[in-house]
Amino acid sequence: MTKTLGIVGWGSYVPRYRIKVEEIAKVWGLDADTYKRGLMLGEKAVPGPDQDTITMSIEAARNALKRAKVDPQKIDALYIGSESHPYAVKPSGTVVAEAIGAVPNIHISDLEFACKAGAESMYIAYSHVKSGEARYAVGIGADTSQGAPGDALEFSAAAGAAAYIMGSGDDEVIATIDYTHSYTSDTPDFWRREYMHYPRHGGRFTGEPAYFTHSLGAAKAIMEKSKMEAKDFTYAIFHQPNGKFPQRVAHMLGFTDKQIEPGWLSPRLGNTYSGASPLGLAATLDVAKAGDRILMVSYGSGAGSDSFIYTVTKNIEKIRNLAPSTSDYLDKNKVYIDYGTYVKFRKKIRKNDE
């Protein structure tokens, strides 16, 4: 008899600090409308000086545990995907596992693949449960993403995290994972070498040959594999480097604005890099109902996309309100900061020995 496999708990976290597009544009003498209307960006989340990928991952994982009601000692694997791990040599995952009480009998790894590392962690966590190697496995996407002062990335590079506990059981799984697919090529559209504080990007090259080619490739392949069309899905989530790209790729695939609306967070959140599509999924699960079918397509520069098809089960109603929703973090208790405070928080001014 085939076991029901998939997500048994999810959790998100977004810092309370925000900076508006106008505040950044004012400092650099740039046109805010270019980013507000052209790229559909309004404001972004900013991590506080005491927040990083580890602290946000802990908060998201604790929220996932509140929903899943899983004994942390039964978690056999934990993976964190990020391109802003605090340490070059020291894992983020060990700190998170210790904080949630999942040590010592656990397999841990930190993952990197630009912005799709979070979806990558979910894929690996699910695969461990599917193979029988793990009773429960955690996949986390989290980033305090970087953008050089005055660069276009500074208007979108944000912070946030989402965590997923994968498991099995008819009474536990809140969303089955029905299909997966990966689409990858060597497309160098975005990179950051060792010792560089900020990434570089290929400008317009990051659009058609990078983001759109891989997002469309992964989406079309999984839809062909599952014999589904856009109309067969209740919701869809795409990686969101800005507000315009996910909307455009959705329309190219035949999805409506209504289908992407719950997970379309970048206009009020920014681009959380490895956390982007996982946070979009979290926001969608916050409102989804039994029987809803969800498509999620991540994207990571370098380049690749992972796609997933989920079906929501009736179990979601039992646990949905056991932890804060993504919109709670996005819309409540926000604190707006000016550019000077933002620069201080993000340590954009450094001493010679830093």
C-alpha positions, 0 to 999 in steps of 0.5 A: 500500500502506497503511503501518503507523502508530502508536507506535514507542516509549514512556517514562515518568517519575515522581519518587521523592518521595511524600506520604501522604494522611494527612500532608496531612489531619493538617495541615488537620484533615481526615478522611483516610478521605474521600480514601482511601476516598471518592476512592480516593487513598492517596499522590501523587508530588511533584517535587523542588525541581530538577524540573519539566515540562521535566526530567520530559519529558526523562527520559520522552523519553529512555526512549522513545528507548531503546525506539524506537532512533530517530536523534533527527535523524529526529524532525521534530516534538515537542509537550509538553502541560502546564498547568505549563510552567515559563515563561509566555514560553519554550517547554519543547519547545526545551529537551527537543529540545536535550537529546535531540539532535533540533535544529535541523530540528524543529517544536516547540510547547507545548500547553495544554488542562488535563489533556488536553494530553498526549493532544492532543500525542499526537494531533498527533504521530500526525497529522503522521506519518499525513500524511507531514509527519514521519518521527517525531514525539514527543508528551509529557504532563507536569505538576507539577500545582498544588493550593492549601493545604488544597484538595481538589486538594492531596490529588491534584495530583501529578507525572509524565510520559509520552512517545510516539514516533510513526512507521511501518513493519511492523517498528517500530510496537509499537501501531497507532492504529486510531481517534481521536475528540474530544468538546468543549464550553465547560464551565468546570469548572476554571480558572486565570487569569494570575498565579494560583498555584493553579487554582479548580474548580467542586466537584461540577460537575466530575463529571457535566456535565464529566468524565463527560459528556465521557469518556462522549461520547468513549468511546461515539463511538469505540466506535460508530465502530469498531463495538466494545464493552467486551468487545472490548478487553483494556484501557482507560485513562481520565483519573484525577483520583482513583481513583473517577472512572475506575473509575465511568466504566469500569463505566458503559461495561461495562468490568471492573476487570481491564480498567482495573487496569494503567493505574489509577494514581491511588491510588498516584500521584495525578493527574498532570493532562496526564500522567495518561492517557498514564502509564496507557497507558504502564503498560498497554503495559508488560504488554500482549501482541501482539493486545491492543486498548486504549481510552484516553480523556483528559479536560481541563477546559474541557472535552474528551476525546480517545479512541484505540483501539490494537492492540498488535503483536508488535514490543513484545516486542523493546523492552519491557525496554529502558527502566524500566517505569512500575511501576519508577518507582512502586514502587521507591526511594520517599522519603516526605516530611512536609508541611513538606518538601512545602511547601518543595519545592512553594514554597507559602510565598512571599516578598512579591516572588515 
